[in-house]
Amino acid sequence: MTAELAVGDRVRLIALPPYFKTADPMPMLRPPDTLPLGAEGVVQSRRPGGYWGIKFDQGAFLVDRQYLDRADAPAERATGASESGEA
């Protein structure tokens, strides 16, 4: 989780914040159930204060880094599953 994010990285929500802030020119607050835990999105931009602009299927939101993790971790598990499938 300490790996730095970059624009274009795929990320996953690992915890829900108390609210979500939209990444619109006029941001609005949305309830925490707007996105499900584990939702995946793509990093669009880095914002001041440790926030990242993330594009999810439900829209674009500003999310604090502490609620995000890179989504490439399951690929390792999938690789392990494919190895066991080959045997």
Number of C-alpha atoms within 10 A of each C-alpha: 11 8 7 9 18 14 13 13 15 19 23 20 21 16 15 19 16 10 15 21 19 19 20 12 6 7 12 12 12 14 12 15 12 12 19 12 15 15 16 21 24 21 23 19 16 17 12 6 8 11 16 23 22 27 21 16 11 10 13 19 25 22 24 16 17 15 16 23 21 22 17 12 12 10 10 10 11 11 11 11 11 11 10 9 8 6 5
